[in-house]
């Protein structure tokens, strides 16, 4: 992610981000993103949905554990 995004929450070491400034009329998304290659292109309606997806990913792939602090 670039400097247009802010991390709003971290779960199992993965950052959940959203745009710092979003203008929907210009096509900006108000959704949340997980800053990890396996989630590239996916958007989540809220932080809870992103956390749930990270949990599912961790159960099936076990990769999120690598990032736990």
Secondary structure, 3 states (H helix, E strand, C coil): CCCCEEEEEEECCEEEEEECCCCHHHCCCCCEEECCHHHCCCCECCHHHHHHHHHHHHHHHCCHHHHCC
